[in-house]
Amino acid sequence: MMSIIRVDADRSTHWELVSPAHAGADAAALGAVDVAVLDGFAALQAEGEPDLIVELIDLYLEDAPRKVASMLEAVALADEGALGRAAHSLKGSSASLGAGQVAALCGELERTGDDGSFEWAGALLARMGQELERARRVFAAERQKRL
């Protein structure tokens, strides 16, 4: 199974389980995350402590849908400051964990908010949602390997 992001009318955001579109769904996620970035955190792992990488992945997967909801709301309200803040936050956490495409698209959204033009924000958010789903699948697989 795989997930997509769903935003409800009350602006709550969560992952929704759906059936994969095709058997190669996991192959499509390759390249979404630079796993070497995650592996770099292994040196920080304290012996006898919960797995740091699992904790970082869990925090990211918990926080990302909230940031997306904030961006969607900001676009709906044409609030460039809120869009910029949410995009900047998700850009940083995505880059820190190796989700480079998500980070790049967040950077584009951040600039969209900076110049007050929301013309392309919806399309950018849709693309970012697709990349975020690809990254989520990689993170889920990496998390599972470490449990």
N, C-alpha and C positions, 0 to 999 in steps of 0.2 A: 504494500500500500504506500501511497505517497500523500502529501498534504498540499493544500493551497491556503493562502491567507484569505479569510473572509471577514468583512467588516459589516456588522449589523447596523440597523437603522439607529440604534442608540450609541453608535460609534465604538462599541466594544469590538475588539479585534481578537481573533484566535485562529489557530490552525484547524482546518477541516479535513478529515480523512476522505479521500476519494480513490477510486480504482485507477491504476496506472493506465495511460492511454495505449501503451504498447509494451511489449516485453523488454525493450531496450531502454526503458525509462531511466535506469541507473546509469547507463552509459552516457546518456544525455547530460548528466550532472558532472561528468569528468571535466576538469578545468575550472569549475566554479569556485573552488577553494584551493589555494596553495597549501597543501598539507604540510609542507616543510615549515611553514610559519607556525602551525600548531605544534609540530615536533620540537620547535625551538623552545617551547615552554617547559619541556620535559626536564631541562636542567634546573628549573626552579622548584621542581617537585620535592617536597619534604617527605622523608621516609616516615611511613606510618600514618600519613595524612590522606584525606580523600583526594582522588585524582584531580589535579588542578585543571587539566585540559577539559575533563568532563564538566567541572564546575563552570569554566569559562563558556563552554558551549551551551550549557543550560541557561546561564545568564543571558547570553546573546539570543537564544531562541525564545526566551521569555520577554525580552525587551523589544526585539525587532518589530513584532506586530503592533506594539503600542506606538512606536515611532512612525510606522506606516499610517496608523489611524490618525496621528497628529498631523502628518503631511496631507492626508486626504481632507481633513477638516480645514487645514490652512488654505488649501487650494479652493475649497468650497466657499470660504470666507474671504478669499483674496488677501490673506494675511501673510505678506512677504516675510515679516520677522519670524513668525511661528514656523513657516515652511523652512526658512533658512536654519533655524535652531534645530529642528527635528532632523533635517537632512544632514546637517553638520555632525550631529551626535551619532546617527547611524553610520555615516561615512567613517568616522573615527573607529567605532567598534568593529565595523566590517573590515577595514584595512588592518586593524590590529590582529584579527583572526585569519587573515589571508583571503577574505572574500573580495577580491579586487574589483570584479565587475560591479558588485553591489556598491562598493565604495565610489567607483567612478560615476555611476549613475546618480548617486546621492550628491556628488560634487556638482553635476549638471543641474540637479534640482536646487541645490544651494544657490548657484549662480542665477537660476531662473527667479528665485525669490529675491535675490539682491537687486535685480534690475526691474522688478515689479511687473514683469511680463509673465503671465500665466498661460500663454497660448499653447505651449508644448508640455505643460506640467502633467496633464492627464496621461499623455502618451509616455512620458518619461516614467511616471509612477507605474504604469502597466508593465513597461519593460523591466523596471526595478523589481516588481513583484515576481516576474518570471525568473530573474536572476537570483532573487532571494530564495525562491523555491528550490532552484538547483543547488544553491549553497546549503539549504536546510537538509537536503538529502545527503550531501557529503558529510555534514556535521553529524547527522544521525548515525551514519555508518561509522565514522571515527569514534563517536561516543560509545557505540556498541562494542567496538574492538577493545576499548579500554575498561569495560566493566567485567 
